[in-house]
């Protein structure tokens, strides 16, 4: 039986998904405040904290979802199916914009894509028996992979990796590790994964390139992606993927770090004692990450070992502060907004990837150029938001905040009616 929800964790998750929504939905991608952009390569901005925070939070939540460490065939099946459902949701996001239906175009094609989306969403988020979940999820997974490698022109370059795909993989391994090992083994696993990844990236020569390096597109992780994911990588590079294969190893370490904190929070210890231990651990990891940065740069795209320690440390400190205020002191005023975001993160993430693509498929006549058309997303921003601001950075941020406001209303309705969508 699942333990009672940890409110500070839900609030932390809500803050993270809200920041993600702002970052991923600017009014204009050409005008973004620096803090809301990813680091060009090495380094870490607030935006670069979002993804590792998600994985860390997922790790923290595992002991609360499975307080009794019982590992049997049914438990393994549940974990595997949930991981695969998350993976398939992410994979479908990569398919949405490539779906072809006969020779449909424009609105008819959009309606067809949305109908398929609703069917897939129901299949992967519906509350069925475990047996039905297993068969349905496997069917969706096989169909998507078949399409990706079928040679059909529309899907021959569809991306296989992605954010949800990595979360699904990390969830599977971290859950398995939680149920089968003790904390000493989990700590040792983190250390070994981070050291192994460092050694591979720093010492192993890159085939066809030369010496080991940490540069964009020429490192060992990029080479492995180019071999195993050829034609199915990030659209902006097509030669490497920021959620690629090798860099998933240290991402698992991020999840285990969250798992260790989750087990601390699950212990029957005085809350102030937990706060002190977490704060010290967070500070230690941040310092270690900065020290390691001198030889293995903090880098999100490579998910370097220093990046794992640095971002995990910051995540621990953020959760510590929230845990102290909300759970230890029992002060919850002003947390409702983030709470309603935190209990329904998957529905926001999934449809935040669908909605912008759908808006871009709707074409309108450009009021300023009668001979040209403009997509609905650009139309709404250009004529309903941007004219009210002199600074394009402000108008772009306003576009993101309006989008957040719309989602906040939707999530409030879900929360009010006790609708929580789980995978």
C-alpha positions in Angstrom: 0.0 0.0 0.0 1.4 3.4 -1.0 2.3 5.8 1.8 0.6 9.1 2.3 1.8 11.7 -0.2 4.7 14.0 0.8 3.3 17.5 0.1 6.7 19.1 -0.2 7.7 16.6 -2.9 4.4 17.4 -4.8 5.1 21.1 -4.6 8.7 20.6 -5.7 7.5 18.6 -8.7 4.9 21.3 -9.4 7.6 24.0 -9.4 9.7 21.9 -11.8 6.9 21.2 -14.3 5.8 24.8 -14.2 9.4 26.0 -14.9 9.6 23.4 -17.7 6.4 24.8 -19.2 7.7 28.3 -19.2 11.0 27.2 -20.7 9.5 25.1 -23.4 6.8 27.5 -24.5 8.2 31.0 -25.1 6.2 33.4 -27.2 9.1 33.6 -29.6 12.1 31.3 -29.7 14.1 34.2 -31.0 13.6 36.3 -27.9 14.3 34.5 -24.6 15.9 35.8 -21.4 19.3 34.1 -20.9 18.2 32.4 -17.6 15.4 30.6 -19.5 17.8 29.2 -22.1 20.1 26.1 -21.9 23.8 26.7 -21.6 25.3 26.7 -25.1 27.5 23.7 -24.1 29.4 23.5 -20.8 27.8 25.2 -17.8 24.4 25.2 -16.1 21.6 27.7 -16.2 18.3 27.4 -14.2 16.8 25.8 -17.3 19.4 23.1 -17.2 18.1 22.1 -13.8 14.7 21.1 -14.9 15.4 17.7 -16.4 17.7 16.3 -13.6 15.2 17.6 -11.1 12.5 15.5 -12.7 14.6 12.4 -12.6 15.7 13.2 -9.0 12.0 13.7 -7.9 11.0 10.4 -9.6 13.7 8.7 -7.5 12.5 10.3 -4.3 9.0 9.1 -5.0 9.8 5.4 -5.5 10.0 4.5 -1.8 6.7 6.3 -1.1 5.0 4.4 -4.0 6.5 1.1 -2.8 7.1 1.3 1.0 7.1 -2.5 1.3 10.0 -3.8 -0.6 8.4 -6.9 -2.1 9.9 -8.2 -5.3 8.0 -10.8 -7.2 6.8 -11.5 -10.8 3.8 -9.2 -10.4 5.9 -6.3 -9.1 8.5 -6.6 -11.8 5.7 -6.7 -14.4 4.2 -3.5 -13.0 7.5 -1.7 -13.0 8.4 -2.8 -16.5 5.0 -1.9 -17.9 5.0 1.6 -16.3 8.5 2.2 -17.6 7.5 1.1 -21.1 4.3 3.2 -21.0 6.4 6.3 -20.1 8.9 5.4 -22.9 6.0 5.0 -25.4 4.4 8.4 -24.5 7.7 10.1 -25.2 8.2 8.1 -28.4 4.8 9.0 -29.7 5.5 12.7 -29.1 8.3 12.3 -31.7 5.8 10.7 -34.1 2.9 13.2 -33.8 4.2 15.7 -36.3 5.1 13.0 -38.8 1.8 11.1 -38.9 0.3 10.8 -42.4 -3.3 9.7 -43.1 -4.0 9.0 -46.7 -3.5 12.4 -48.4 -5.1 14.6 -45.7 -3.7 18.0 -45.1 -4.4 21.0 -42.8 -7.3 20.7 -40.4 -8.5 17.2 -41.5 -5.0 15.9 -40.9 -4.8 17.6 -37.5 -8.2 16.1 -36.5 -6.9 12.6 -37.5 -3.6 13.1 -35.6 -5.5 14.3 -32.5 -7.9 11.3 -32.7 -4.8 8.9 -32.8 -3.3 10.9 -29.9 -6.4 10.5 -27.7 -6.4 6.7 -28.5 -2.7 6.3 -27.7 -3.0 8.5 -24.5 -5.9 6.3 -23.3 -4.0 3.1 -24.1 -1.0 4.3 -22.2 -2.7 6.2 -19.3 -5.9 4.2 -18.9 -6.5 2.3 -15.7 -6.8 -1.3 -16.9 -5.9 -4.6 -15.4 -2.1 -5.4 -15.4 -2.6 -8.0 -18.1 -4.4 -5.7 -20.4 -1.8 -2.9 -19.7 1.0 -5.3 -20.6 -0.5 -6.4 -23.9 -1.7 -2.9 -24.9 1.7 -1.3 -24.0 3.7 -3.9 -25.9 1.5 -3.5 -28.9 2.0 0.3 -29.0 5.7 -0.1 -28.5 6.1 -2.7 -31.3 4.0 -0.6 -33.7 6.0 2.6 -33.1 9.3 0.8 -33.5 8.1 -1.0 -36.6 7.1 2.3 -38.2 10.4 3.9 -37.2 12.4 1.1 -38.9 9.9 0.1 -41.7 11.5 2.3 -44.3 8.3 4.3 -44.7 9.6 7.8 -45.7 7.5 9.7 -43.3 9.0 7.9 -40.3 12.5 7.0 -41.4 14.1 9.8 -39.4 11.7 9.9 -36.4 13.7 10.4 -33.2 13.9 7.4 -30.8 15.4 9.0 -27.6 13.7 11.8 -25.7 13.0 13.1 -22.2 10.2 10.7 -21.3 12.1 7.8 -22.9 15.0 8.5 -20.6 12.7 8.9 -17.6 11.2 5.5 -18.3 14.5 3.8 -18.6 15.8 5.4 -15.4 12.6 4.5 -13.5 13.0 0.9 -14.5 16.5 0.5 -13.3 16.2 2.6 -10.1 13.0 0.8 -9.1 14.7 -2.6 -9.6 17.7 -1.5 -7.6 15.5 -0.2 -4.8 13.7 -3.5 -4.4 16.7 -5.7 -4.7 19.5 -3.9 -2.9 20.4 -2.0 0.3 21.5 1.6 0.4 25.2 0.8 0.6 24.9 -1.0 -2.8 22.9 1.9 -4.2 25.6 4.4 -3.1 28.3 2.2 -4.6 26.3 2.0 -7.8 26.2 5.8 -8.1 29.9 6.0 -7.5 30.7 3.3 -10.0 28.4 4.7 -12.7 29.9 8.2 -12.4 33.5 7.0 -12.4 32.9 4.5 -15.3 31.3 7.3 -17.4 34.2 9.6 -16.7 36.7 7.0 -17.6 34.9 6.1 -20.8 34.5 9.7 -21.9 37.9 10.9 -20.8 40.2 8.0 -21.8 38.6 5.9 -24.6 39.6 7.0 -28.1 36.6 7.9 -30.4 36.6 5.6 -33.5 37.1 7.6 -36.7 37.7 10.8 -34.7 40.8 10.3 -32.5 41.5 11.2 -28.9 38.8 11.2 -26.2 37.2 14.6 -25.8 34.1 16.4 -24.4 33.3 18.5 -27.5 30.0 18.6 -29.4 29.5 15.8 -31.9 33.0 14.3 -31.6 32.9 12.6 -28.2 32.4 8.9 -27.5 28.7 9.3 -26.5 28.0 11.0 -29.9 29.9 8.3 -31.8 27.8 5.6 -30.1 24.6 7.4 -30.9 25.6 7.8 -34.5 26.2 4.0 -34.7 23.2 2.7 -32.8 20.7 5.5 -33.5 21.6 6.4 -37.1 18.8 8.4 -38.7 16.8 8.5 -35.5 18.5 11.2 -33.5 17.8 14.8 -32.4 16.5 16.8 -35.3 18.8 19.7 -34.6 22.0 17.7 -34.9 21.2 14.4 -36.6 24.7 13.2 -35.5 24.2 13.0 -31.8 21.4 13.1 -29.2 21.3 14.9 -25.9 19.2 12.0 -24.5 21.4 9.4 -26.1 22.5 5.9 -25.0 25.8 6.3 -23.1 24.7 9.4 -21.2 21.7 7.5 -19.8 24.2 5.8 -17.4 24.9 8.9 -15.3 21.2 9.8 -15.6 20.5 6.6 -13.7 22.9 7.8 -11.0 20.7 11.0 -10.8 17.7 8.8 -10.2 19.5 6.7 -7.5 20.5 9.9 -5.7 16.8 10.8 -5.5 16.0 7.3 -4.3 18.5 7.6 -1.4 16.9 10.8 -0.3 13.4 9.3 -0.6 14.5 6.5 1.7 15.8 9.0 4.3 12.5 10.8 4.2 10.7 7.5 4.7 12.5 6.8 7.9 10.8 7.4 11.3 13.4 10.1 12.3 12.8 13.5 13.7 12.1 15.9 10.8 14.7 18.4 11.8 17.3 15.7 11.9 16.4 14.7 8.3 16.6 18.4 7.3 20.1 18.7 8.7 21.3 15.5 7.0 19.8 16.5 3.7 21.2 20.0 3.8 24.7 18.8 4.5 24.4 16.2 1.7 23.2 18.8 -0.8 26.1 21.1 0.0 28.6 18.3 -0.2 27.4 17.2 -3.6 27.4 20.8 -5.0 31.0 21.2 -3.9 32.1 17.9 -5.3 30.3 18.7 -8.6 32.1 22.0 -8.8 35.5 20.4 -8.1 34.9 17.6 -10.7 33.9 20.4 -13.1 37.6 21.3 -13.4 38.4 18.1 -15.2 35.0 16.9 -16.4 32.9 20.0 -17.3 29.3 20.4 -16.0 27.3 19.7 -19.2 23.7 18.8 -19.6 23.8 17.4 -23.1 26.6 14.9 -22.0 25.0 14.5 -18.6 28.5 14.5 -17.1 29.3 13.1 -13.7 30.0 16.6 -12.4 26.6 17.7 -13.7 25.0 14.8 -11.8 26.6 15.8 -8.5 26.0 19.5 -9.0 22.3 19.3 -10.0 21.5 16.6 -7.5 23.0 18.7 -4.8 20.9 21.7 -5.8 17.8 19.4 -6.0 18.4 18.2 -2.5 18.8 21.7 -1.1 15.6 22.8 -2.8 13.7 19.8 -1.5 15.2 20.3 2.0 14.0 23.9 2.1 10.5 22.9 1.0 10.4 19.9 3.4 11.4 22.1 6.3 8.8 24.8 5.5 5.9 22.5 4.5 6.4 19.3 6.4 8.5 20.2 9.4 7.1 23.6 10.2 3.7 22.8 8.6 3.4 26.1 6.7 1.5 25.5 3.5 0.1 28.9 2.6 0.8 29.8 -1.0 1.6 26.2 -2.1 -1.8 25.3 -3.8 -0.7 26.5 -7.2 2.4 24.4 -7.3 0.5 21.4 -5.7 -2.1 21.3 -8.5 0.8 21.3 -11.0 2.7 18.6 -9.0 0.0 15.9 -8.8 -0.6 15.9 -12.6 2.8 16.3 -14.2 2.5 13.7 -17.0 -0.7 15.1 -18.6 1.0 18.6 -18.7 4.2 17.2 -20.2 2.6 15.1 -22.8 0.0 17.6 -24.1 2.5 20.5 -23.9 4.3 18.6 -26.6 1.2 18.1 -28.6 -0.6 21.5 -28.4 2.1 23.7 -30.0 2.5 21.2 -32.9 -1.3 21.3 -33.4 -1.5 25.1 -33.3 1.3 25.3 -36.0 -0.8 23.1 -38.3 -3.7 25.6 -38.4 -3.0 28.2 -41.1 -4.6 31.7 -41.2 -4.3 34.6 -43.6 -1.6 37.0 -42.4 -3.3 40.3 -41.6 -0.2 42.2 -42.6 0.5 40.3 -45.8 -2.6 39.2 -47.6 -0.6 37.0 -49.9 0.9 34.9 -47.1 -0.4 32.6 -44.4 0.6 32.4 -40.8 0.1 29.5 -38.3 -2.2 29.9 -35.4 0.5 29.8 -32.8 2.4 32.6 -34.4 -0.8 34.6 -35.1 -1.8 34.5 -31.4 1.5 35.7 -30.3 2.2 38.3 -33.0 -1.2 40.0 -32.9 -2.6 39.2 -29.4 0.4 39.4 -27.2 3.5 41.1 -28.7 1.8 44.5 -29.6 1.3 45.2 -25.8 5.1 45.1 -25.1 8.0 47.3 -26.2 10.6 44.7 -25.2 10.4 41.5 -27.3 12.0 39.6 -24.3 9.1 40.7 -22.1 6.4 39.8 -24.7 8.0 36.4 -25.2 8.0 35.7 -21.5 4.4 37.0 -21.3 3.4 34.4 -24.0 4.9 31.7 -21.8 3.1 33.0 -18.7 -0.2 33.1 -20.4 0.2 29.5 -21.5 1.0 28.6 -17.9 -2.1 30.5 -16.8 -4.3 28.4 -19.1 -2.7 25.2 -17.9 -3.2 26.4 -14.2 -6.9 26.7 -14.8 -7.2 23.3 -16.4 -5.1 21.7 -13.6 -7.2 23.4 -11.0 -10.3 21.9 -12.5 -8.7 18.5 -12.5 -7.6 18.9 -8.9 -11.0 20.2 -7.8 -12.6 17.1 -9.3 -9.9 14.7 -7.9 -8.7 13.8 -11.4 -5.1 12.5 -11.3 -3.7 11.0 -14.5 -1.1 8.4 -13.9 1.0 6.2 -16.2 
